[in-house]
Amino acid sequence: MFALIDGNSFFASCERVFRPDLWRRPVIVLSNNDGCVIARSAEAKEAGIPMGAPFFKVAGLAKRYGVAVFSCNYELYADLSARMMACIASLAPALEVYSIDEAFADLSGIADASALGMKIRRRILQWIGVPACVGVAPSKTLAKFCNHLAKKNPCFSGVCNWGDLSQDERLQWMRSFRVSELWGIGRKLGEKLPEQRIRTVFDLHEADPAAMRRRYGVTVERIVHELHGIPCLEFEEIAPTQRQILRSRSFAEEVSDIDEIKAAVTRHAHSAAAALRQQDALASCVGVTIHTSRFKAERHFGWDVSSLPAPTSDTLVLSAAAVRLAERIFRPGMKYKKAGVVLLELTNANAHTGDFFNPGDSARSRALMRTIDSINARYGGEAVKSAAELVGTKWHTRRDHLSPCYTTRWDELRQIR
């Protein structure tokens, strides 16, 4: 038995945790450079603000309805996410973190899954301050489906257990749900399925699994089986190692100075290296991309990859390689809008055997990286940084509506008078 626990309008809810004055007020969160709406509270949805809309198009509507606008506060959301997952883990026998605001729990052997779902929901709200919904079912796809029902229909009080529904109720809910919205289907497939008269989840439930496999592949066949309560997706208590780590960001304004580009690439390399060490991995290749706006008449997309002498997780080695690549692909006179760093050919650090001539990271290097990670974990993700990052500021992401990092920075703690 699976449970899918999902924080409701997670980014917007995080902004409300330390701002009780916002609980009845519409809230939206914007993407990088305050570009588009990426999270909305229920009140913002009722005000007619669409997801993904450019902010400049809805700024007037937001002002009319008194919408609280926030820039994306990654540090705050990541910390509250970690606390939410720890909260769920305190009640669930096993946990699989699926995304920043979602987790699957294995409830096998639990006598009353609905009661446990209610307890998890109450504890998240009490301990973290974020509202959540829970879907319980014998497969992951159905658990996702039940979570959606719990979120959209007040009659479930935030928890929908597939086992508590009669067969008629199950089929009725399936008929009311478009197949394009089902987890695992996606936009492109959601456009193709109606051609075969599969418009609702019920239609897919009634489809022949073998025929679905022949036409659309094994993924759709598994979804059909999962809709019948036959689990085809395994529970992964330990997340698999990523095949690559990418860090990229658009600039607040166009950049034509190589030093600004190098500063941005250095920051991305630092962030990617920290993530690499977090999963006990080493990288054998570094890639760098820089490109201009796609709306410009004169465009340039720069991309290059470099192999490293030995697999490493040393920030200094990775950032130096990334800077060399940036210098190689940079074109003077071009105005760049985005830069990114990708770490490739990842291997498990514990399983790596060093080469005699290229032994890889030294004991001193590993100790230094542990120290940097420890300081950044305690005082904020950018407490220790390279001097190269301070060369310019034009590459910084625009965040004019940024809230304080209440839980991770001493100087931004909430004060009560």
HELIX and SHEET records of a PDB file:
HELIX    1   1 PHE A   10  VAL A   17  1                                   8    
HELIX    2   2 PRO A   20  LEU A   22  5                                   3    
HELIX    3   3 ASN A   32  ASP A   34  5                                   3    
HELIX    4   4 ALA A   42  GLU A   46  1                                   5    
HELIX    5   5 PHE A   55  ARG A   64  1                                  10    
HELIX    6   6 TYR A   74  ALA A   89  1                                  16    
HELIX    7   7 ALA A  113  TRP A  127  1                                  15    
HELIX    8   8 LYS A  140  LYS A  152  1                                  13    
HELIX    9   9 PRO A  154  PHE A  156  5                                   3    
HELIX   10  10 TRP A  162  ASP A  164  5                                   3    
HELIX   11  11 GLN A  167  ARG A  175  1                                   9    
HELIX   12  12 VAL A  179  GLU A  181  5                                   3    
HELIX   13  13 GLY A  186  LYS A  192  1                                   7    
HELIX   14  14 LEU A  193  GLN A  196  5                                   4    
HELIX   15  15 VAL A  201  GLU A  206  1                                   6    
HELIX   16  16 PRO A  209  TYR A  216  1                                   8    
HELIX   17  17 VAL A  218  LEU A  227  1                                  10    
HELIX   18  18 ILE A  258  GLN A  278  1                                  21    
HELIX   19  19 THR A  315  ILE A  329  1                                  15    
HELIX   20  20 ALA A  349  ALA A  351  5                                   3    
HELIX   21  21 ALA A  363  TYR A  379  1                                  17    
HELIX   22  22 ALA A  387  LEU A  390  5                                   4    
HELIX   23  23 TRP A  410  GLU A  412  5                                   3    
SHEET    1   A 5 ALA A  94  SER A  99  0                                        
SHEET    2   A 5 GLU A 102  ASP A 106 -1                                        
SHEET    3   A 5 PHE A   2  GLY A   7 -1                                        
SHEET    4   A 5 ALA A 132  ALA A 137 -1                                        
SHEET    5   A 5 VAL A 159  ASN A 161  1                                        
SHEET    1   B 3 VAL A  37  ARG A  40  0                                        
SHEET    2   B 3 VAL A  27  LEU A  30 -1                                        
SHEET    3   B 3 ALA A  68  SER A  71  1                                        
SHEET    1   C 4 ILE A 245  VAL A 255  0                                        
SHEET    2   C 4 TYR A 336  ASN A 348 -1                                        
SHEET    3   C 4 ALA A 281  THR A 292 -1                                        
SHEET    4   C 4 PHE A 301  THR A 312 -1                                        
END                                                                             
